[in-house]
Amino acid sequence: MNKKWAAKRITINLASAESEKLEKYCASTGRPATDVIRELIRSLPITEFSASEQTTPTLKYDVPILK
């Protein structure tokens, strides 16, 4: 495995429809699912709160929907 990407590995559970949508998108664009998911994660806007507003780290984001 390329050390550049060896920092963290995750497993996600998708509904059948979500999995099919991802597979179709990847097939139509010629891109691997890993790249598509990584790009979607990078596009998530992150809002940081002051320490007085939270006790645990919280991320606020909107998930883009593939069509």
C-alpha positions as CSV (number, residue, x, y, z in Angstrom):
1,M,0.0,0.0,0.0
2,N,1.2,3.5,-0.8
3,K,2.4,5.1,2.5
4,K,0.8,8.4,1.4
5,W,-2.7,6.9,2.0
6,A,-1.8,4.5,4.8
7,A,-2.9,6.9,7.6
8,K,-6.4,5.6,8.2
9,R,-8.7,2.9,6.7
10,I,-12.4,3.0,7.1
11,T,-15.3,0.7,6.3
12,I,-18.7,2.2,5.3
13,N,-22.1,0.5,5.1
14,L,-24.3,1.5,2.2
15,A,-27.8,0.6,1.3
16,S,-28.2,-1.3,-2.0
17,A,-29.4,1.9,-3.8
18,E,-26.5,3.9,-2.5
19,S,-24.0,1.2,-3.5
20,E,-25.6,1.0,-7.0
21,K,-25.5,4.8,-7.4
22,L,-21.8,4.8,-6.4
23,E,-21.0,1.9,-8.8
24,K,-22.8,3.6,-11.7
25,Y,-21.1,6.9,-11.1
26,C,-17.7,5.3,-11.0
27,A,-18.4,3.3,-14.1
28,S,-19.6,6.4,-16.0
29,T,-16.6,8.6,-14.9
30,G,-14.0,5.8,-15.0
31,R,-12.9,6.8,-11.4
32,P,-12.4,4.3,-8.5
33,A,-14.9,4.6,-5.6
34,T,-12.0,5.4,-3.2
35,D,-11.2,8.6,-5.2
36,V,-14.9,9.6,-5.4
37,I,-15.5,9.2,-1.7
38,R,-12.2,10.9,-0.8
39,E,-13.2,13.9,-3.0
40,L,-16.6,14.1,-1.4
41,I,-15.1,14.1,2.1
42,R,-12.6,16.8,1.1
43,S,-15.5,19.0,-0.2
44,L,-17.4,18.9,3.2
45,P,-17.4,22.4,4.8
46,I,-16.3,22.2,8.4
47,T,-17.6,24.7,11.0
48,E,-15.5,24.9,14.2
49,F,-17.1,26.0,17.5
50,S,-15.4,27.6,20.5
51,A,-14.6,25.4,23.5
52,S,-17.4,27.0,25.4
53,E,-19.9,25.8,22.8
54,Q,-19.0,22.2,22.9
55,T,-17.6,19.4,25.1
56,T,-16.6,17.1,22.3
57,P,-15.4,17.8,18.7
58,T,-18.3,18.4,16.3
59,L,-18.3,18.7,12.6
60,K,-21.1,20.4,10.8
61,Y,-21.5,19.5,7.1
62,D,-23.8,19.1,4.2
63,V,-23.4,15.9,2.1
64,P,-23.5,16.5,-1.7
65,I,-25.8,14.0,-3.5
66,L,-24.6,12.2,-6.6
67,K,-27.2,12.2,-9.4
